[in-house]
Amino acid sequence: MKAGAIILAGGKSSRMGTNKALLPIDGVTNIERIKNILAEVFEEIIIVANDEAAYRFLNLPIIKDKVLDKGPLAGIQAGLLAAKYETNLIIACDMPFISPLVAIKLVKESNDYDAVVPVISGKQHPLFAVYKKAILPTLDDCLQTDQLRIKNLLDRVHVKYNTEDDLLDKEIDKLDQVFYNMNQPWEYEKVVNLTKK
């Protein structure tokens, strides 16, 4: 597939109290689990992280933010600048149940759009979404003018929003679990319990 994957691992994990990307899940770190799922689909996987040493064990390219303290938009910018493909899946490092089938569907939907963003139970998931390099000038402007919410970017580019109806099929179930992200200790404990079954 002519698309890449970019894992954002630059957050401070302040609510979790420890680096959520490195929490163990079913015998591997969370970010390694995500990498292994993405590797089923994507030839190129990039990590965006400012702590390069913490992720060297993954044997993947590690890119630092070009502008510091600007949140996920800066991570998306750094990843897209480094990516060799025009089309890229952006994924946060706190989503342990991502689906390769959903990733493929999002990429396939992106032909005529700058971005494809899932909307599950009315909630947008811009950090398990597809973005094109073509958004970089708009993204740069958002960063320069401190419009740092991802919504500020999405309001200015051509986006396809995919709902449950677009994503569900006989091979994909538990969409709520696919888009589950863990920010607090109890959410991590829930993941641990789910992976024990």
Secondary structure, DSSP 4 states (H G I P E B T S, - for coil): ---EEEEE-----TTTSS-GGG-EETTEEHHHHHHHHHTTT-S-EEEE-S-HHHHGGG-S-EE--SSSS-THHHHHHHHHHH-SSSEEEEEETT-TT--HHHHHHHHHTTTT-SEEEEEETTEE-TTEEEEEGGGHHHHHHHHHTT--SHHHHHTTS-EEEEEHHHH-BTTB--HHHHT----SHHHHHHHHHHHH-
